[in-house]
Amino acid sequence: MTTPDSPRNKWAPRTVRLDDETWKSARVKLATDGESWQGVMETLAHGWLSGAIDLEHVRAALSKDTAPE
């Protein structure tokens, strides 16, 4: 829950939303046995911060895959 003065009220809306099936599939593929979803997300964040993950490249690849023909 947020208050009217919450910083979250200024955040941009999410541009990507996953349906339940895609979300569950991603969790199964990314999380190893005994690893939490939060651990996976932290690993991806650390990868991005260290430069190992090129977010702009990922976004470009995703937009190519989902672009209408």
C-alpha positions as CSV (number, residue, x, y, z in Angstrom):
1,M,0.0,0.0,0.0
2,T,1.3,3.5,-0.8
3,T,0.4,6.9,0.6
4,P,-0.3,9.9,-1.5
5,D,3.3,11.2,-0.9
6,S,5.0,7.8,-1.7
7,P,7.9,7.9,-4.1
8,R,6.2,4.9,-5.9
9,N,3.5,7.3,-7.2
10,K,6.2,8.9,-9.4
11,W,7.5,5.6,-10.9
12,A,6.8,5.0,-14.5
13,P,4.3,2.2,-15.2
14,R,5.7,-1.1,-16.2
15,T,5.9,-1.6,-20.0
16,V,6.3,-5.3,-19.9
17,R,3.8,-7.6,-18.2
18,L,4.1,-11.4,-18.3
19,D,1.0,-13.7,-18.4
20,D,0.9,-16.4,-15.7
21,E,2.1,-19.2,-18.0
22,T,5.2,-17.2,-19.2
23,W,5.9,-16.1,-15.6
24,K,5.9,-19.7,-14.3
25,S,7.9,-20.9,-17.2
26,A,10.6,-18.2,-16.6
27,R,10.7,-19.1,-12.9
28,V,11.3,-22.8,-13.7
29,K,14.0,-22.1,-16.3
30,L,15.9,-19.5,-14.3
31,A,15.7,-20.6,-10.7
32,T,17.9,-23.6,-9.8
33,D,16.9,-26.0,-7.2
34,G,16.8,-24.3,-3.8
35,E,17.2,-20.8,-5.3
36,S,14.5,-18.2,-4.7
37,W,13.0,-16.0,-7.4
38,Q,14.5,-13.0,-5.5
39,G,17.9,-14.6,-5.8
40,V,17.5,-14.9,-9.6
41,M,16.4,-11.3,-9.9
42,E,19.4,-10.2,-7.7
43,T,21.8,-12.1,-9.9
44,L,20.3,-10.5,-13.0
45,A,20.6,-7.0,-11.4
46,H,24.2,-7.7,-10.4
47,G,24.9,-8.9,-14.0
48,W,23.5,-5.6,-15.3
49,L,25.4,-3.5,-12.8
50,S,28.7,-5.2,-13.7
51,G,28.1,-4.8,-17.4
52,A,27.7,-8.5,-18.1
53,I,24.1,-8.0,-19.2
54,D,23.4,-5.4,-21.9
55,L,19.9,-4.3,-21.2
56,E,19.5,-2.2,-24.4
57,H,20.5,-5.3,-26.4
58,V,18.0,-7.4,-24.6
59,R,15.2,-4.8,-25.1
60,A,16.1,-4.6,-28.8
61,A,16.0,-8.3,-29.2
62,L,12.6,-8.5,-27.4
63,S,11.1,-5.8,-29.5
64,K,12.2,-7.6,-32.7
65,D,10.6,-10.8,-31.4
66,T,7.3,-9.1,-30.5
67,A,7.1,-6.6,-33.3
68,P,3.9,-6.9,-35.4
69,E,4.5,-8.1,-39.0
